[in-house]
Amino acid sequence: MKRVAIQGYKGCFHEQAARQFYAQSGFVPDIVECDTFEDLYRALSEGRADAAVMAIENTVSGGLIHNFELLRKYDRKVKGEVYLRIEQNLMALPGQSLRDIVEVRTHYMAINQTRDFFEKECPWIKLVESEDTAKSAAEIAEDGIRGVGAVASSLAAELYGLEILRRSIETYKQNFTRFLIFDDAVELPEAAVDKASLCFTLPHKPGSLAHILTILSFYDMNLTRIQSLPIPGREWQYFFYADIKFEDPLRYHQALSAVRPLIEDLAVLGEYKAAI
């Protein structure tokens, strides 16, 4: 059984992403719960986990900036990715109706994603922020708390024996989170690789970024994301995180060779198969 570290508790969306990625290998991962994303990396380095899954961006709330910094800080290569539709569900102990629920506990992001439902459908319910969506579900089940619900994944309801009172209550149905996979055991033939994540800095002069983007375009690189973060101690200079997709691995390597003399501190964070 492969031990996979996640930030959060069993039944959370990170576990759903892990199950989705490893389903192609025919097994259910053994989840290693971590309190923070830094702990996720520690679990890998200390041998408590064989692999890890980490959220990096969301189609509604944008990028997880701190996690981009962790990509540069820790020497772990990205070996895959997962796009997971985030479906929020209202759940409680079995045998209750929506009218029986007076309080709902969940993570603040889940509250933001479902506030419209509660304001329109059940305004009497008090929304209370908690540490984690799945942990809220687990505590309700373990303590037998009636009259209190949780907003979490359908996996959490299944694991903790809760009944889903309303499915898919998120405001935006096209709500997807992208997760990165860290697993050194994943080895792909070069022909199967069609995406790369890079980190680099640029000389502080006009047109430097535009020049790089022009070269990448010439080599048919599809820039799917670019994120800039300031470099501490260096005024007005930035790290750039870029994801590029390509059809021809040879053209990708040619593009890297072409831009390498023009950029500084280039780090290839991972080369992998893009999620569908």
JOGI-V666471 format. One record per run of one state. SS is the DSSP state (A for helix, B for strand, O for the rest). FROM is the first residue (numbers start at 1). TO is the last residue. Records with the same first field share a line. If there is no record, write none. Layout:
SS->FROM-TO / FROM-TO
This chain:
O->1-2 / 9-12 / 26-29 / 35-36 / 46-50 / 59-61 / 64-64 / 74-77 / 79-79 / 86-88 / 93-97 / 101-102 / 122-125 / 131-132 / 144-147 / 153-153 / 161-162 / 167-175 / 183-189 / 193-194 / 203-207 / 219-221 / 231-237 / 246-248 / 261-262 / 273-276
B->3-8 / 30-34 / 51-58 / 62-63 / 78-78 / 80-85 / 89-92 / 103-107 / 126-130 / 148-152 / 163-166 / 176-182 / 195-202 / 222-230 / 238-245 / 263-272
A->13-25 / 37-45 / 65-73 / 98-100 / 108-121 / 133-143 / 154-160 / 190-192 / 208-218 / 249-260
